[in-house]
C-alpha cells in the first residue's frame, strides 16, 4: 500500500516559522515534521511515499531526498499552483489508482495505530475510512457527523464552547487528516482543478450512496498548524520527559539567562540575563542580554525584510501569539 503525505500548504498560520521552509520541514523536537511522518509510516510497512510540494518545496527535498535514509522510496508531486487536498490526489492518480492507499496530513504528530485502521477499513468495505477523534476540548476543528452505523453523513462547522462537561455522546468528532482510500474515489474527484476532499469529494460520494466510514481512534494526535498549537504540542512531549524547554544543536545559553516553556532551534544564542517564557526561537537568532520575552515567535529579520505582521527589533523579527 502506498501513502501520500499532503505537504503543499502555505503554512500561513505558522508564519514566521515557515518564512524559509515548508510547514512539514519545520522541526518538532529537533526533527522535521516530515521525518516524524516518514518514520511513522515506515513502522507500519509503508515503503512507497508520495509527497506533494508547493510553498518552499525544496526545503522538504533537502531533508528527505529519495527517502533511502529511512528505507522508503519517495515520489514528489510539484504543484505550481496549490491544488487542495482533492486536487493533490488527482495530480498523482496514476500512482494511486491500482490499490488501496493511505493519505495523511503533513502537519500532524501521532501514534494512532494504522494496522487497526487498515483492518477496520477492510472489514467495512467502504470507499474510504476517515480516522476521527473526540474533540474533548472543543478546539476549532470542523465537526464530522457520524450515524449509528459508523458512516460519515456530513462535515459541519466549528464546535461551540462547552458550557459544562459534555457526555461522551455529545463530544464532537474531528478529522485527524488520516484516511484509507480506495482507487474508486477518483470517480468523484474533479479533473485538473482545485478541490478539497471534505468539501468537494466525500460529500459528493456520500450523496451518490457510497459509504465513507468513520474510525474513531485513541492515542496521541497533535495538529501543528498554528504557533499556539506547535508550542503546546512541543511542551506536552517535553513535560512528559520532565523538561521545560528544548534547544537545537549549536545553541548557547549564557550564564544568568532563564529559558522556560520554550522551543529553541539550531544555533540560537541567548544573551546573559535574558528571560524567555513560552517562546519559539528560529535558527541562528541572537537574543540580546537582559531581554524579557513572552509568547513570541522570533526569526532572523533577514528572512522577512518587509513583514506584514510583527515587529523588527535589531536583527530579529518578533511575532506575538
C-alpha positions in Angstrom: 0.0 0.0 0.0 1.3 3.5 -0.9 1.0 6.5 1.3 0.7 10.2 0.4 1.8 13.0 2.7 0.0 16.3 2.0 2.7 18.9 2.4 1.9 21.6 -0.1 0.2 24.0 2.3 1.3 27.6 2.6 1.9 27.5 6.4 0.3 30.9 6.8 -0.8 30.4 10.4 2.6 29.0 11.4 4.4 32.1 10.0 7.1 33.3 10.6 8.4 29.8 11.2 7.5 29.0 7.6 9.3 32.0 6.1 12.1 29.9 4.7 10.7 26.4 4.8 7.6 24.3 4.2 5.4 23.6 7.2 6.4 19.9 7.1 10.0 20.9 7.2 9.6 22.8 10.5 11.4 21.0 13.3 9.4 19.3 16.0 11.6 18.2 18.9 14.7 18.9 16.8 13.4 16.7 13.9 11.5 17.9 10.9 7.8 17.1 11.0 8.1 15.3 7.6 10.7 13.0 9.1 8.5 12.1 12.0 5.8 11.2 9.5 8.0 9.1 7.3 9.3 7.2 10.3 5.7 6.7 11.4 4.6 5.3 8.1 7.7 3.1 7.8 6.8 1.5 11.2 3.6 0.3 9.6 5.2 -1.1 6.5 4.7 1.7 4.0 7.6 1.7 1.6 6.4 4.0 -1.2 5.6 7.6 -0.1 4.3 10.4 -2.3 4.8 14.0 -1.1 3.2 17.0 -2.7 5.1 20.2 -2.7 4.3 23.9 -3.3 5.5 26.5 -0.7 9.2 26.2 -0.1 9.2 22.6 -1.6 12.9 22.5 -1.8 13.2 22.6 2.0 11.4 19.2 2.0 13.6 17.8 -0.8 16.7 18.8 1.1 15.5 16.9 4.2 14.0 13.8 2.7 15.9 13.3 -0.6 14.9 10.0 -2.2 13.8 8.5 1.1 16.5 5.9 1.2 17.8 7.1 4.6 14.6 5.7 6.1 14.2 2.7 3.8 11.4 4.2 1.7 11.0 5.3 -1.9 9.8 8.9 -2.3 7.9 10.3 -5.2 7.4 14.1 -5.4 4.5 15.9 -6.9 5.2 19.6 -7.6 2.2 21.9 -7.6 2.9 25.2 -9.3 -0.5 26.3 -8.1 -1.8 24.9 -4.9 -4.5 22.2 -5.7 -6.2 21.5 -2.4 -6.4 18.0 -0.8 -8.6 16.6 -3.7 -6.6 18.2 -6.5 -3.4 16.9 -5.0 -4.8 13.4 -5.3 -6.0 14.0 -8.8 -2.5 15.1 -9.9 -1.0 11.7 -8.8 -3.9 9.4 -9.7 -1.6 7.5 -12.0 0.4 6.5 -8.9 -2.6 5.6 -6.7 -5.2 4.0 -9.0 -4.1 0.4 -8.7 -4.8 -0.4 -5.0 -5.9 0.9 -1.6 -3.8 3.8 -0.4 -3.3 6.0 2.7 -3.4 9.8 2.8 -2.0 11.7 5.8 -1.8 15.4 6.6 1.8 16.8 6.6 1.2 18.9 9.8 0.5 16.2 12.4 2.3 14.2 15.0 0.5 11.0 16.1 0.9 7.4 17.3 -2.6 6.2 16.1 -2.4 2.5 15.2 -2.5 2.3 11.4 -2.8 -1.5 11.5 -6.1 -1.2 13.3 -7.3 1.5 10.9 -6.5 -0.6 7.9 -8.2 -3.7 9.3 -11.3 -1.7 10.1 -11.3 -0.4 6.6 -11.1 -3.9 5.1 -14.0 -5.1 7.3 -16.3 -2.3 6.4 -15.9 -2.4 2.6 -16.1 1.4 2.5 -14.9 3.7 -0.3 -12.8 5.5 2.3 -12.3 5.3 6.0 -11.5 8.6 7.8 -9.8 8.5 11.1 -11.6 10.7 13.7 -11.0 11.6 17.3 -13.1 13.1 20.0 -12.6 16.8 20.3 -12.9 16.9 24.0 -11.6 20.4 24.4 -13.8 21.6 21.6 -11.0 23.2 19.6 -11.6 24.9 16.3 -11.7 21.8 14.1 -14.7 21.1 11.8 -17.3 18.7 13.2 -17.7 15.4 11.5 -21.2 13.9 11.9 -21.5 10.1 12.0 -24.6 7.9 12.0 -25.3 4.9 14.2 -23.8 2.6 11.6 -20.4 4.3 11.7 -20.8 6.1 8.4 -20.0 9.7 7.9 -23.1 11.7 6.9 -21.7 15.3 6.7 -18.9 17.7 7.5 -20.1 20.6 9.6 -19.0 23.8 11.2 -16.9 24.5 14.3 -18.0 23.4 17.7 -19.4 25.9 20.1 -17.7 26.2 23.5 -19.0 23.8 26.1 -20.8 25.4 29.0 -20.4 22.4 31.2 -18.9 18.9 31.0 -20.4 17.1 28.0 -21.2 13.4 28.0 -19.3 11.2 25.6 -22.4 11.1 23.4 -22.2 14.8 22.8 -18.4 15.3 22.3 -17.9 16.5 18.7 -15.7 14.4 16.4 -12.8 15.9 14.4 -11.0 14.6 11.3 -7.4 13.8 12.1 -6.2 14.1 8.5 -5.6 10.3 8.2 -7.6 8.3 5.7 -7.6 5.0 3.9 -9.0 5.3 0.4 -10.0 3.0 -2.5 -9.0 4.0 -6.0 -12.7 4.3 -6.9 -12.6 7.7 -5.1 -11.2 9.1 -8.4 -14.6 8.8 -9.9 -15.6 11.7 -7.5 -12.5 13.9 -7.8 -12.8 16.6 -10.5 -10.0 16.5 -13.0 -7.4 19.3 -13.3 -8.9 21.8 -10.8 -8.6 22.8 -7.2 -10.7 20.7 -4.8 -10.9 19.6 -1.2 -11.8 16.1 -0.2 -14.1 17.1 2.7 -15.8 19.8 0.7 -15.9 18.6 -2.9 -15.2 14.9 -2.9 -16.6 13.0 0.1 -19.9 14.9 0.2 -20.4 14.0 -3.5 -19.6 10.4 -2.9 -22.0 10.3 0.1 -24.8 11.8 -2.0 -24.3 9.1 -4.5 -24.8 6.4 -1.8 -21.2 5.5 -1.3 -20.1 4.7 2.2 -17.4 6.8 3.8 -16.7 5.1 7.1 -15.5 6.6 10.4 -12.8 5.1 12.6 -12.8 6.7 16.0 -9.2 6.4 17.2 -7.4 6.7 20.5 -3.9 7.7 21.2 -1.8 10.8 20.7 -2.6 13.3 18.0 -1.3 16.8 17.6 -2.0 19.2 14.8 0.7 21.8 14.3 -0.8 24.4 12.0 -0.6 27.4 14.4 2.1 28.9 16.6 0.0 28.1 19.7 -0.6 24.5 18.7 3.0 24.0 17.8 4.3 25.2 21.1 1.6 23.4 23.1 2.4 20.1 21.4 6.1 20.6 22.0 5.6 21.3 25.6 3.3 18.3 26.1 6.1 16.0 25.0 8.8 17.9 26.9 6.7 17.9 30.1 6.2 14.1 29.8 10.0 13.8 30.0 10.4 16.3 32.9 11.7 19.1 30.7 10.5 22.7 30.2 12.4 23.6 27.0 14.4 22.2 24.1 17.4 23.6 22.3 18.8 22.6 18.9 22.4 21.8 18.1 24.9 24.7 18.5 22.6 26.7 20.8 24.3 28.7 23.6 22.5 29.9 26.7 24.8 32.3 28.6 25.1 32.4 32.4 22.2 34.1 34.2 19.8 33.5 31.3 16.5 31.8 32.1 14.5 29.8 29.5 11.2 28.3 30.4 8.4 26.6 28.4 10.1 27.4 25.1 11.5 25.9 21.9 14.9 27.0 20.6 16.0 25.8 17.1 19.6 25.5 15.9 22.5 27.8 16.7 20.4 30.2 18.9 22.4 32.5 21.2 20.7 33.6 24.4 22.5 36.5 26.0 23.4 36.9 29.7 20.5 37.6 31.9 17.8 37.2 29.2 14.4 35.8 30.3 12.3 33.7 27.8 8.9 32.1 28.6 6.6 30.5 26.0 8.8 31.5 23.1 9.7 29.9 19.8 13.1 30.9 18.5 14.2 30.2 15.0 17.6 29.2 13.6 20.6 31.5 14.2 18.7 34.0 16.2 20.6 36.0 18.8 18.6 37.2 21.9 20.3 40.3 23.4 21.3 40.3 27.1 18.7 41.2 29.6 15.8 40.7 27.1 12.5 39.8 28.6 10.3 37.9 26.1 7.0 36.1 26.5 4.6 34.4 24.0 6.5 35.4 20.9 8.0 33.7 17.8 11.3 35.1 16.7 13.2 34.6 13.4 16.0 36.5 11.8 14.7 39.7 10.2 16.6 39.0 7.1 14.1 36.2 6.3 11.2 38.7 6.2 12.5 42.1 5.3 9.0 43.6 4.8 6.7 41.7 7.2 3.0 42.4 7.3 2.8 41.1 10.9 5.2 41.5 13.8 7.9 44.0 14.7 11.6 44.1 13.6 13.9 44.8 16.5 17.5 44.9 15.6 18.3 41.7 13.6 15.2 39.9 14.7 11.5 39.7 13.7 9.2 39.3 16.7 5.7 37.9 16.1 3.5 37.7 19.2 0.9 34.9 19.6 
